[in-house]
Amino acid sequence: MGSYFRDVQLAAGTHLIGGQLVGKISGDVQAPALLEYLVIQANSYLEYVTIGDGVKLATTVTFGEGVQFNHPSDDPRLGYK
């Protein structure tokens, strides 16, 4: 799988570009993290993050509170894909 971040608490306003994330990924309630051009591995849990361009989500990713998508058509919870 290469290098990745596991179980991270992202600071307010974090903008993460590239890499792989796995486990519990949490942003800040007031200023969610922006994730772009990265991979979210299977069985991960996301909360208080914004999914931006180029993010690849495994089908078994769970969404908690505060997860938003820059492009609503990318949100698998809405059934567009």
Phi and psi restraints in degrees (range 20) as a CNS / XPLOR table:
assign (resid 1 and name C) (resid 2 and name N)
       (resid 2 and name CA) (resid 2 and name C) 1.0 81.0 20.0 2
assign (resid 2 and name N) (resid 2 and name CA)
       (resid 2 and name C) (resid 3 and name N) 1.0 -163.4 20.0 2
assign (resid 2 and name C) (resid 3 and name N)
       (resid 3 and name CA) (resid 3 and name C) 1.0 -81.0 20.0 2
assign (resid 3 and name N) (resid 3 and name CA)
       (resid 3 and name C) (resid 4 and name N) 1.0 149.6 20.0 2
assign (resid 3 and name C) (resid 4 and name N)
       (resid 4 and name CA) (resid 4 and name C) 1.0 -157.6 20.0 2
assign (resid 4 and name N) (resid 4 and name CA)
       (resid 4 and name C) (resid 5 and name N) 1.0 165.7 20.0 2
assign (resid 4 and name C) (resid 5 and name N)
       (resid 5 and name CA) (resid 5 and name C) 1.0 -105.0 20.0 2
assign (resid 5 and name N) (resid 5 and name CA)
       (resid 5 and name C) (resid 6 and name N) 1.0 133.5 20.0 2
assign (resid 5 and name C) (resid 6 and name N)
       (resid 6 and name CA) (resid 6 and name C) 1.0 -121.1 20.0 2
assign (resid 6 and name N) (resid 6 and name CA)
       (resid 6 and name C) (resid 7 and name N) 1.0 133.3 20.0 2
assign (resid 6 and name C) (resid 7 and name N)
       (resid 7 and name CA) (resid 7 and name C) 1.0 50.3 20.0 2
assign (resid 7 and name N) (resid 7 and name CA)
       (resid 7 and name C) (resid 8 and name N) 1.0 71.4 20.0 2
assign (resid 7 and name C) (resid 8 and name N)
       (resid 8 and name CA) (resid 8 and name C) 1.0 -117.9 20.0 2
assign (resid 8 and name N) (resid 8 and name CA)
       (resid 8 and name C) (resid 9 and name N) 1.0 145.7 20.0 2
assign (resid 8 and name C) (resid 9 and name N)
       (resid 9 and name CA) (resid 9 and name C) 1.0 -105.0 20.0 2
assign (resid 9 and name N) (resid 9 and name CA)
       (resid 9 and name C) (resid 10 and name N) 1.0 112.0 20.0 2
assign (resid 9 and name C) (resid 10 and name N)
       (resid 10 and name CA) (resid 10 and name C) 1.0 -88.8 20.0 2
assign (resid 10 and name N) (resid 10 and name CA)
       (resid 10 and name C) (resid 11 and name N) 1.0 136.3 20.0 2
assign (resid 10 and name C) (resid 11 and name N)
       (resid 11 and name CA) (resid 11 and name C) 1.0 -66.5 20.0 2
assign (resid 11 and name N) (resid 11 and name CA)
       (resid 11 and name C) (resid 12 and name N) 1.0 161.0 20.0 2
assign (resid 11 and name C) (resid 12 and name N)
       (resid 12 and name CA) (resid 12 and name C) 1.0 -53.6 20.0 2
assign (resid 12 and name N) (resid 12 and name CA)
       (resid 12 and name C) (resid 13 and name N) 1.0 131.2 20.0 2
assign (resid 12 and name C) (resid 13 and name N)
       (resid 13 and name CA) (resid 13 and name C) 1.0 73.9 20.0 2
assign (resid 13 and name N) (resid 13 and name CA)
       (resid 13 and name C) (resid 14 and name N) 1.0 11.6 20.0 2
assign (resid 13 and name C) (resid 14 and name N)
       (resid 14 and name CA) (resid 14 and name C) 1.0 -59.1 20.0 2
assign (resid 14 and name N) (resid 14 and name CA)
       (resid 14 and name C) (resid 15 and name N) 1.0 140.6 20.0 2
assign (resid 14 and name C) (resid 15 and name N)
       (resid 15 and name CA) (resid 15 and name C) 1.0 -124.5 20.0 2
assign (resid 15 and name N) (resid 15 and name CA)
       (resid 15 and name C) (resid 16 and name N) 1.0 105.4 20.0 2
assign (resid 15 and name C) (resid 16 and name N)
       (resid 16 and name CA) (resid 16 and name C) 1.0 -105.0 20.0 2
assign (resid 16 and name N) (resid 16 and name CA)
       (resid 16 and name C) (resid 17 and name N) 1.0 123.2 20.0 2
assign (resid 16 and name C) (resid 17 and name N)
       (resid 17 and name CA) (resid 17 and name C) 1.0 -120.7 20.0 2
assign (resid 17 and name N) (resid 17 and name CA)
       (resid 17 and name C) (resid 18 and name N) 1.0 121.6 20.0 2
assign (resid 17 and name C) (resid 18 and name N)
       (resid 18 and name CA) (resid 18 and name C) 1.0 83.9 20.0 2
assign (resid 18 and name N) (resid 18 and name CA)
       (resid 18 and name C) (resid 19 and name N) 1.0 160.0 20.0 2
assign (resid 18 and name C) (resid 19 and name N)
       (resid 19 and name CA) (resid 19 and name C) 1.0 102.3 20.0 2
assign (resid 19 and name N) (resid 19 and name CA)
       (resid 19 and name C) (resid 20 and name N) 1.0 -166.4 20.0 2
assign (resid 19 and name C) (resid 20 and name N)
       (resid 20 and name CA) (resid 20 and name C) 1.0 -134.5 20.0 2
assign (resid 20 and name N) (resid 20 and name CA)
       (resid 20 and name C) (resid 21 and name N) 1.0 142.4 20.0 2
assign (resid 20 and name C) (resid 21 and name N)
       (resid 21 and name CA) (resid 21 and name C) 1.0 -122.7 20.0 2
assign (resid 21 and name N) (resid 21 and name CA)
       (resid 21 and name C) (resid 22 and name N) 1.0 144.0 20.0 2
assign (resid 21 and name C) (resid 22 and name N)
       (resid 22 and name CA) (resid 22 and name C) 1.0 -148.6 20.0 2
assign (resid 22 and name N) (resid 22 and name CA)
       (resid 22 and name C) (resid 23 and name N) 1.0 146.5 20.0 2
assign (resid 22 and name C) (resid 23 and name N)
       (resid 23 and name CA) (resid 23 and name C) 1.0 93.9 20.0 2
assign (resid 23 and name N) (resid 23 and name CA)
       (resid 23 and name C) (resid 24 and name N) 1.0 -148.3 20.0 2
assign (resid 23 and name C) (resid 24 and name N)
       (resid 24 and name CA) (resid 24 and name C) 1.0 -88.4 20.0 2
assign (resid 24 and name N) (resid 24 and name CA)
       (resid 24 and name C) (resid 25 and name N) 1.0 117.4 20.0 2
assign (resid 24 and name C) (resid 25 and name N)
       (resid 25 and name CA) (resid 25 and name C) 1.0 -116.3 20.0 2
assign (resid 25 and name N) (resid 25 and name CA)
       (resid 25 and name C) (resid 26 and name N) 1.0 113.1 20.0 2
assign (resid 25 and name C) (resid 26 and name N)
       (resid 26 and name CA) (resid 26 and name C) 1.0 -121.3 20.0 2
assign (resid 26 and name N) (resid 26 and name CA)
       (resid 26 and name C) (resid 27 and name N) 1.0 135.1 20.0 2
assign (resid 26 and name C) (resid 27 and name N)
       (resid 27 and name CA) (resid 27 and name C) 1.0 -103.0 20.0 2
assign (resid 27 and name N) (resid 27 and name CA)
       (resid 27 and name C) (resid 28 and name N) 1.0 -166.1 20.0 2
assign (resid 27 and name C) (resid 28 and name N)
       (resid 28 and name CA) (resid 28 and name C) 1.0 -94.7 20.0 2
assign (resid 28 and name N) (resid 28 and name CA)
       (resid 28 and name C) (resid 29 and name N) 1.0 137.7 20.0 2
assign (resid 28 and name C) (resid 29 and name N)
       (resid 29 and name CA) (resid 29 and name C) 1.0 -59.3 20.0 2
assign (resid 29 and name N) (resid 29 and name CA)
       (resid 29 and name C) (resid 30 and name N) 1.0 -44.1 20.0 2
assign (resid 29 and name C) (resid 30 and name N)
       (resid 30 and name CA) (resid 30 and name C) 1.0 -80.1 20.0 2
assign (resid 30 and name N) (resid 30 and name CA)
       (resid 30 and name C) (resid 31 and name N) 1.0 -29.4 20.0 2
assign (resid 30 and name C) (resid 31 and name N)
       (resid 31 and name CA) (resid 31 and name C) 1.0 -141.7 20.0 2
assign (resid 31 and name N) (resid 31 and name CA)
       (resid 31 and name C) (resid 32 and name N) 1.0 78.8 20.0 2
assign (resid 31 and name C) (resid 32 and name N)
       (resid 32 and name CA) (resid 32 and name C) 1.0 -56.5 20.0 2
assign (resid 32 and name N) (resid 32 and name CA)
       (resid 32 and name C) (resid 33 and name N) 1.0 150.5 20.0 2
assign (resid 32 and name C) (resid 33 and name N)
       (resid 33 and name CA) (resid 33 and name C) 1.0 -73.2 20.0 2
assign (resid 33 and name N) (resid 33 and name CA)
       (resid 33 and name C) (resid 34 and name N) 1.0 147.5 20.0 2
assign (resid 33 and name C) (resid 34 and name N)
       (resid 34 and name CA) (resid 34 and name C) 1.0 -103.7 20.0 2
assign (resid 34 and name N) (resid 34 and name CA)
       (resid 34 and name C) (resid 35 and name N) 1.0 124.9 20.0 2
assign (resid 34 and name C) (resid 35 and name N)
       (resid 35 and name CA) (resid 35 and name C) 1.0 -110.1 20.0 2
assign (resid 35 and name N) (resid 35 and name CA)
       (resid 35 and name C) (resid 36 and name N) 1.0 130.1 20.0 2
assign (resid 35 and name C) (resid 36 and name N)
       (resid 36 and name CA) (resid 36 and name C) 1.0 -141.0 20.0 2
assign (resid 36 and name N) (resid 36 and name CA)
       (resid 36 and name C) (resid 37 and name N) 1.0 145.9 20.0 2
assign (resid 36 and name C) (resid 37 and name N)
       (resid 37 and name CA) (resid 37 and name C) 1.0 49.5 20.0 2
assign (resid 37 and name N) (resid 37 and name CA)
       (resid 37 and name C) (resid 38 and name N) 1.0 51.5 20.0 2
assign (resid 37 and name C) (resid 38 and name N)
       (resid 38 and name CA) (resid 38 and name C) 1.0 -142.8 20.0 2
assign (resid 38 and name N) (resid 38 and name CA)
       (resid 38 and name C) (resid 39 and name N) 1.0 176.2 20.0 2
assign (resid 38 and name C) (resid 39 and name N)
       (resid 39 and name CA) (resid 39 and name C) 1.0 -116.2 20.0 2
assign (resid 39 and name N) (resid 39 and name CA)
       (resid 39 and name C) (resid 40 and name N) 1.0 131.8 20.0 2
assign (resid 39 and name C) (resid 40 and name N)
       (resid 40 and name CA) (resid 40 and name C) 1.0 -103.0 20.0 2
assign (resid 40 and name N) (resid 40 and name CA)
       (resid 40 and name C) (resid 41 and name N) 1.0 115.6 20.0 2
assign (resid 40 and name C) (resid 41 and name N)
       (resid 41 and name CA) (resid 41 and name C) 1.0 -72.8 20.0 2
assign (resid 41 and name N) (resid 41 and name CA)
       (resid 41 and name C) (resid 42 and name N) 1.0 164.0 20.0 2
assign (resid 41 and name C) (resid 42 and name N)
       (resid 42 and name CA) (resid 42 and name C) 1.0 -56.2 20.0 2
assign (resid 42 and name N) (resid 42 and name CA)
       (resid 42 and name C) (resid 43 and name N) 1.0 147.0 20.0 2
assign (resid 42 and name C) (resid 43 and name N)
       (resid 43 and name CA) (resid 43 and name C) 1.0 64.5 20.0 2
assign (resid 43 and name N) (resid 43 and name CA)
       (resid 43 and name C) (resid 44 and name N) 1.0 22.5 20.0 2
assign (resid 43 and name C) (resid 44 and name N)
       (resid 44 and name CA) (resid 44 and name C) 1.0 -85.7 20.0 2
assign (resid 44 and name N) (resid 44 and name CA)
       (resid 44 and name C) (resid 45 and name N) 1.0 160.3 20.0 2
assign (resid 44 and name C) (resid 45 and name N)
       (resid 45 and name CA) (resid 45 and name C) 1.0 -127.3 20.0 2
assign (resid 45 and name N) (resid 45 and name CA)
       (resid 45 and name C) (resid 46 and name N) 1.0 128.0 20.0 2
assign (resid 45 and name C) (resid 46 and name N)
       (resid 46 and name CA) (resid 46 and name C) 1.0 -116.4 20.0 2
assign (resid 46 and name N) (resid 46 and name CA)
       (resid 46 and name C) (resid 47 and name N) 1.0 142.3 20.0 2
assign (resid 46 and name C) (resid 47 and name N)
       (resid 47 and name CA) (resid 47 and name C) 1.0 -151.1 20.0 2
assign (resid 47 and name N) (resid 47 and name CA)
       (resid 47 and name C) (resid 48 and name N) 1.0 143.9 20.0 2
assign (resid 47 and name C) (resid 48 and name N)
       (resid 48 and name CA) (resid 48 and name C) 1.0 54.0 20.0 2
assign (resid 48 and name N) (resid 48 and name CA)
       (resid 48 and name C) (resid 49 and name N) 1.0 49.3 20.0 2
assign (resid 48 and name C) (resid 49 and name N)
       (resid 49 and name CA) (resid 49 and name C) 1.0 -133.4 20.0 2
assign (resid 49 and name N) (resid 49 and name CA)
       (resid 49 and name C) (resid 50 and name N) 1.0 156.9 20.0 2
assign (resid 49 and name C) (resid 50 and name N)
       (resid 50 and name CA) (resid 50 and name C) 1.0 -112.0 20.0 2
assign (resid 50 and name N) (resid 50 and name CA)
       (resid 50 and name C) (resid 51 and name N) 1.0 127.6 20.0 2
assign (resid 50 and name C) (resid 51 and name N)
       (resid 51 and name CA) (resid 51 and name C) 1.0 -88.6 20.0 2
assign (resid 51 and name N) (resid 51 and name CA)
       (resid 51 and name C) (resid 52 and name N) 1.0 115.3 20.0 2
assign (resid 51 and name C) (resid 52 and name N)
       (resid 52 and name CA) (resid 52 and name C) 1.0 -100.2 20.0 2
assign (resid 52 and name N) (resid 52 and name CA)
       (resid 52 and name C) (resid 53 and name N) 1.0 -152.3 20.0 2
assign (resid 52 and name C) (resid 53 and name N)
       (resid 53 and name CA) (resid 53 and name C) 1.0 -69.3 20.0 2
assign (resid 53 and name N) (resid 53 and name CA)
       (resid 53 and name C) (resid 54 and name N) 1.0 144.2 20.0 2
assign (resid 53 and name C) (resid 54 and name N)
       (resid 54 and name CA) (resid 54 and name C) 1.0 72.2 20.0 2
assign (resid 54 and name N) (resid 54 and name CA)
       (resid 54 and name C) (resid 55 and name N) 1.0 17.9 20.0 2
assign (resid 54 and name C) (resid 55 and name N)
       (resid 55 and name CA) (resid 55 and name C) 1.0 -89.7 20.0 2
assign (resid 55 and name N) (resid 55 and name CA)
       (resid 55 and name C) (resid 56 and name N) 1.0 129.7 20.0 2
assign (resid 55 and name C) (resid 56 and name N)
       (resid 56 and name CA) (resid 56 and name C) 1.0 -105.7 20.0 2
assign (resid 56 and name N) (resid 56 and name CA)
       (resid 56 and name C) (resid 57 and name N) 1.0 120.3 20.0 2
assign (resid 56 and name C) (resid 57 and name N)
       (resid 57 and name CA) (resid 57 and name C) 1.0 -104.6 20.0 2
assign (resid 57 and name N) (resid 57 and name CA)
       (resid 57 and name C) (resid 58 and name N) 1.0 131.2 20.0 2
assign (resid 57 and name C) (resid 58 and name N)
       (resid 58 and name CA) (resid 58 and name C) 1.0 -66.1 20.0 2
assign (resid 58 and name N) (resid 58 and name CA)
       (resid 58 and name C) (resid 59 and name N) 1.0 154.7 20.0 2
assign (resid 58 and name C) (resid 59 and name N)
       (resid 59 and name CA) (resid 59 and name C) 1.0 -68.0 20.0 2
assign (resid 59 and name N) (resid 59 and name CA)
       (resid 59 and name C) (resid 60 and name N) 1.0 -18.2 20.0 2
assign (resid 59 and name C) (resid 60 and name N)
       (resid 60 and name CA) (resid 60 and name C) 1.0 -101.1 20.0 2
assign (resid 60 and name N) (resid 60 and name CA)
       (resid 60 and name C) (resid 61 and name N) 1.0 20.4 20.0 2
assign (resid 60 and name C) (resid 61 and name N)
       (resid 61 and name CA) (resid 61 and name C) 1.0 -74.5 20.0 2
assign (resid 61 and name N) (resid 61 and name CA)
       (resid 61 and name C) (resid 62 and name N) 1.0 136.1 20.0 2
assign (resid 61 and name C) (resid 62 and name N)
       (resid 62 and name CA) (resid 62 and name C) 1.0 -105.0 20.0 2
assign (resid 62 and name N) (resid 62 and name CA)
       (resid 62 and name C) (resid 63 and name N) 1.0 137.2 20.0 2
assign (resid 62 and name C) (resid 63 and name N)
       (resid 63 and name CA) (resid 63 and name C) 1.0 -105.3 20.0 2
assign (resid 63 and name N) (resid 63 and name CA)
       (resid 63 and name C) (resid 64 and name N) 1.0 125.2 20.0 2
assign (resid 63 and name C) (resid 64 and name N)
       (resid 64 and name CA) (resid 64 and name C) 1.0 -95.7 20.0 2
assign (resid 64 and name N) (resid 64 and name CA)
       (resid 64 and name C) (resid 65 and name N) 1.0 -154.1 20.0 2
assign (resid 64 and name C) (resid 65 and name N)
       (resid 65 and name CA) (resid 65 and name C) 1.0 -70.2 20.0 2
assign (resid 65 and name N) (resid 65 and name CA)
       (resid 65 and name C) (resid 66 and name N) 1.0 150.0 20.0 2
assign (resid 65 and name C) (resid 66 and name N)
       (resid 66 and name CA) (resid 66 and name C) 1.0 73.7 20.0 2
assign (resid 66 and name N) (resid 66 and name CA)
       (resid 66 and name C) (resid 67 and name N) 1.0 16.8 20.0 2
assign (resid 66 and name C) (resid 67 and name N)
       (resid 67 and name CA) (resid 67 and name C) 1.0 -89.1 20.0 2
assign (resid 67 and name N) (resid 67 and name CA)
       (resid 67 and name C) (resid 68 and name N) 1.0 124.5 20.0 2
assign (resid 67 and name C) (resid 68 and name N)
       (resid 68 and name CA) (resid 68 and name C) 1.0 -126.1 20.0 2
assign (resid 68 and name N) (resid 68 and name CA)
       (resid 68 and name C) (resid 69 and name N) 1.0 160.9 20.0 2
assign (resid 68 and name C) (resid 69 and name N)
       (resid 69 and name CA) (resid 69 and name C) 1.0 -122.9 20.0 2
assign (resid 69 and name N) (resid 69 and name CA)
       (resid 69 and name C) (resid 70 and name N) 1.0 132.8 20.0 2
assign (resid 69 and name C) (resid 70 and name N)
       (resid 70 and name CA) (resid 70 and name C) 1.0 -60.4 20.0 2
assign (resid 70 and name N) (resid 70 and name CA)
       (resid 70 and name C) (resid 71 and name N) 1.0 -34.3 20.0 2
assign (resid 70 and name C) (resid 71 and name N)
       (resid 71 and name CA) (resid 71 and name C) 1.0 -118.0 20.0 2
assign (resid 71 and name N) (resid 71 and name CA)
       (resid 71 and name C) (resid 72 and name N) 1.0 101.4 20.0 2
assign (resid 71 and name C) (resid 72 and name N)
       (resid 72 and name CA) (resid 72 and name C) 1.0 -52.9 20.0 2
assign (resid 72 and name N) (resid 72 and name CA)
       (resid 72 and name C) (resid 73 and name N) 1.0 -28.2 20.0 2
assign (resid 72 and name C) (resid 73 and name N)
       (resid 73 and name CA) (resid 73 and name C) 1.0 -67.3 20.0 2
assign (resid 73 and name N) (resid 73 and name CA)
       (resid 73 and name C) (resid 74 and name N) 1.0 -14.3 20.0 2
assign (resid 73 and name C) (resid 74 and name N)
       (resid 74 and name CA) (resid 74 and name C) 1.0 -85.3 20.0 2
assign (resid 74 and name N) (resid 74 and name CA)
       (resid 74 and name C) (resid 75 and name N) 1.0 -9.5 20.0 2
assign (resid 74 and name C) (resid 75 and name N)
       (resid 75 and name CA) (resid 75 and name C) 1.0 -79.0 20.0 2
assign (resid 75 and name N) (resid 75 and name CA)
       (resid 75 and name C) (resid 76 and name N) 1.0 110.3 20.0 2
assign (resid 75 and name C) (resid 76 and name N)
       (resid 76 and name CA) (resid 76 and name C) 1.0 -65.7 20.0 2
assign (resid 76 and name N) (resid 76 and name CA)
       (resid 76 and name C) (resid 77 and name N) 1.0 -17.5 20.0 2
assign (resid 76 and name C) (resid 77 and name N)
       (resid 77 and name CA) (resid 77 and name C) 1.0 -70.3 20.0 2
assign (resid 77 and name N) (resid 77 and name CA)
       (resid 77 and name C) (resid 78 and name N) 1.0 -19.9 20.0 2
assign (resid 77 and name C) (resid 78 and name N)
       (resid 78 and name CA) (resid 78 and name C) 1.0 -93.3 20.0 2
assign (resid 78 and name N) (resid 78 and name CA)
       (resid 78 and name C) (resid 79 and name N) 1.0 -6.0 20.0 2
assign (resid 78 and name C) (resid 79 and name N)
       (resid 79 and name CA) (resid 79 and name C) 1.0 74.2 20.0 2
assign (resid 79 and name N) (resid 79 and name CA)
       (resid 79 and name C) (resid 80 and name N) 1.0 19.7 20.0 2
assign (resid 79 and name C) (resid 80 and name N)
       (resid 80 and name CA) (resid 80 and name C) 1.0 -72.5 20.0 2
assign (resid 80 and name N) (resid 80 and name CA)
       (resid 80 and name C) (resid 81 and name N) 1.0 -28.8 20.0 2
